[in-house]
C-alpha cells in the first residue's frame, strides 16, 4: 500500500524538468511535478514516491496532515509496549 502525503510547493527548481522543492510534513523534498503542469509555488499537492499526483486545497492538506499525525500517535502508542519487551541487539547472547 502506498500513501500520498500533502506537500506545499515552495519553489520550482528546474522548470524544464518540472522539479519543485516541496515542504512535506516539515521536510523539504525535491518532487517531480510533471504530472501536474499547472501547479505553482504556493499550491498544495499530494506527493507519492517522489511525484506530485494531485493538486489539493489547503484545508484538505491540513486535515490530511492532522489525520496522519493522529494515526501516527495511535500507532506509536500501540507499538511502544511491544517494543519495550524486545531485547536490544546483542542482549541475551552469550
N, C-alpha and C positions, 0 to 999 in steps of 0.2 A: 504494500500500500504506500502510495506517495501522498505527501501532504504539501499543499501550496500555502505559503505564508505571506502575509501582507508586507509590502515594501513601499517606501516613499522615494520617488526618483529625486536625487539630489542634483545630478548633472549628467549630460551626455558627454562621455569622454572620447568617443570615436563615432562621429556621425556616419561615416561611410559604412562601418560595420554594425552600426546601431548597438553600441555597447554603452551602458549607463552605469553610473555609480548610484547604488540604491541602498538606502538605510533599511536593513531587515532586522527588526527587533533590536535596534541599537547598534548593529554591526554593519559597517559599510561593506558592500559587496559589488563586484563587477557582474552585471547581469546583461544577458542578450535580450534586446528589446525588439528584435526584427519581426516577431510575430504580431507586434502592436505598433505599426508605423506612425500612428497619430499621437502617441504619448509624449509628454514633455516634462521637464523638471517641474516638480510640484505635484505631479499626478501620483496616485496610488495604484499599485498593481499587485497581483498575486504572483509570487515567484515560486517556481517549481524546478528543481535541479538546474539552477542557473539561467532559466528562461522566464521572462515575464509572459504569463499565459492569459491574463485577463486584466482589464482595467476595472477598478472599483472606486467607489466614492469613499471619502474619509470616514464617514460614520460606519460603513461596513468594515473598513480596515480596523478601526478602533475596537469595534465589537468583536471581531475575529481575534485580535490580539488579547483582549480580555478573556475570551473563552479559552484560548491556548494557554494562558497563564493559569487559569482555573484548573484545566486538565493537568497541567504540569504539577501544580501543587498537590492535587489528589494522587497523582502517580507517585510523587516523592513520598507522600505520607504512607502510601500503601507499601512501597518498597523499603523504606527505612528500617522497619523491624526485621525484615527478611535479610537485608544486607548486614545488619548488626550480628546476625547469627553465622555468617560466612567467615571462616578463618582467613586471615590475611595470607598472602603468598609466603610460603616458607614456614608458616606456623604448623605445628603438629608433625613436622618431618623430623626424622632423626633417629 
